[in-house]
Amino acid sequence: MRIRKVPHSLYYVIELIVLLSGFFSVYMLSFNFQLQEITLAIVLVFYALIGIFHHKLHHDLRRKIVIEYILISVLIFVCFLFISTGKI
């Protein structure tokens, strides 16, 4: 069974929708810090998985790409923690 390739632009739209809806959800959950953390973590996992899946189908998936998606997700999460705790 072969998976049909989806246009690149659709992946970018999906990633954008996931990130925007996730960040909007985090903003709306400002009354509960733990829910914000959990929501952001889930959104970033989906972001990384979509990006890795995209590279698996359309490009040569390499360890470097996987590490990049993981590090970007961790960086966004850490920036959120620093900003929300007021340490910056």
Secondary structure, 3 states (H helix, E strand, C coil): CCCCCCCHHHHHHHHHHHHHHHHHHHHHCCCCHHHHHHHHHHHHHHHHHHHHHHHHHHCCCCHHHHHHHHHHHHHHHHHHHHHHHCCC
